[in-house]
Amino acid sequence: MDLLIFNNIGKDECVQGILKKDNTRVLGSVVRFAEREGLTDSGIKEYMASLLANDVNILSELAQSGAAVGDDLHRLALLDIERIYDKLFCSAHMKYSPSGNETGFCTSYKESIRSLTEAQSAQELLEGLIRHYRTLGSGVLARYNAFKFDGELCGIRRTDSISFDDLIGLEHQKKVLIDNTAALVAGKRANNVLLFGDRGTGKSSSVKALLTMFADKGLRLIEVPKSSIAKIPELMEVLRHRPHKYILFLDDLTFETHETEYRALKIAMEGQLQAQSENVLIYATSNRRHLIRENWADREGGEVHVNDQMQETLSLSERFGISVVFMSPNQKEYLHIVGEMLKKHGVEITPEIEKQAVIWQMNYGSKNARCAKQFAADYLSKLEQLDRD
C-alpha cells in the first residue's frame, strides 16, 4: 500500500492481514486490541482510528507542536487518508465487543478515538486526526493523565484520585499551589515549586490533588525518580512540542553531598543554554528546606570552604521560585482533621473518639494528617464490623 505521509501504517500486522485477506490474522489483531484498548464494538474501524491517532509522522509532529499545516501537506495527507479509508477503514466490517475492562485512558483521549471511529468520510477522518494531534498529541502522552519516567515514559492507568477537599487545614498552601498551577495551565508565567516540611503533612497529596483539579484543563503529571534526574533536559525537549502542560514530580527529594544528581537538577532548572520549556514545571517535595544534606564535617576547612559549601547547599533550593512549608498540626488541629474526615462518613466526633485518636497518635505516629487519616480508616473499619455483627 503506497502511502506518503502515513507510510508507517502499511507495516502493521492487522493492515497486512486486511490487504492479504487473511481473516485469521486480522481477527487475532482485533481481539488483542479490543481487550487491551477497545472502547467500541467497531473492531477494525477503531483499530485503524487508534493506529492513525498514534502514528508518528510529519503531520502529527507539526500539528501537535502548534505549527501550521500547509495546503500541500494537507492535500497529500488527504490522498493517504482516502486510500486508508477505502481499503482499510470501510472495506472490512468486523464487529467485536470488548469485555469492558477499564483501559486507564484519559477521558479526552477516549472521546477523540470514539469520534474518529465514527468518521463518515475521509475528509472528516483527516480533520478529526488533525484536531486530535493539536489537542492531545500522539502516542503514550496523548493517552494518560499521569506518567512515570525512568528513561522512557510509561502511562499510569490508575491514579490516586485525591482532591483538595480531602486535605484539611492547608488553606494557604492550597491557594499558593492552585494559583501557580492555574497560571501554568493558562499559558502564563509560573514558577517551579518546592514543598517542604514535616512528614505526613500533605505535601505529596497536594501535588496529586492538582492533577485531579486540572487534568480536564490539560495538566499532566510525570513522576521522575532521583535516578532519572539527569535525563530531565532530554524529557523537557520532548514535552516542549506537546500541547499539554506538565508538572515533573520529584517526590521525597534529598541529596547527600556525594551524590551528583542535584547538579543535574540545577542545570535542568537553570544553567543550560536551552531555556526550560514554558509548558513544563518542576514540583519537588522534601522533608528538608535545603535539599542537600550537610554534615558538620562539611564545614571544616576554613572560612572560604565553609562559604563555598553553604552556597552549594543553598543554590539548589533557591532555584525553586516558590517554596511552600507544611508544618505538623498541634493537637487541636490534629483532632479537627480527624473530625472532618469522620464527618465525611456521617460520624460526629465525640470526647471518647478524640481520646482514642490521641492514643492512636501516641502509639502509631506523629500528629499529622497521615496519622489522622490512618486513625479514621481504622475507626470506620471497626464501626462497619460492629454494624455487620
Secondary structure, DSSP 8 states (H G I E B T S, - for coil): ---SSSGGGGG-HHHHHHHTT-HHHHHHHHHHHHHHH--SSBHHHHHHHHHHHT--SHHHHHHHHT----HHHHHHHHHHHHHHIIIIITT---B-----------HHHHHHHHHHHT--SHHHHHHHHHHHHHHH-STHHHH-SEEEESSSEEE-SS-----GGGS-S-HHHHHHHHHHHHHHHTTS----EEEEESTTSSHHHHHHHHHHHHGGGTEEEEE--GGGGGGHHHHHHHHHTSSSEEEEEE-S--B-TT--HHHHHHHHHTTSSS---TTEEEEEEES-SSSB---GGGG-S-HHHHHHHHHHHHHHHTTSSEEEEE----HHHHHHHHHHHHHTTT----HHHHHHHHHHHHHH--SSHHHHHHHHHHHHHHHHHHHH-
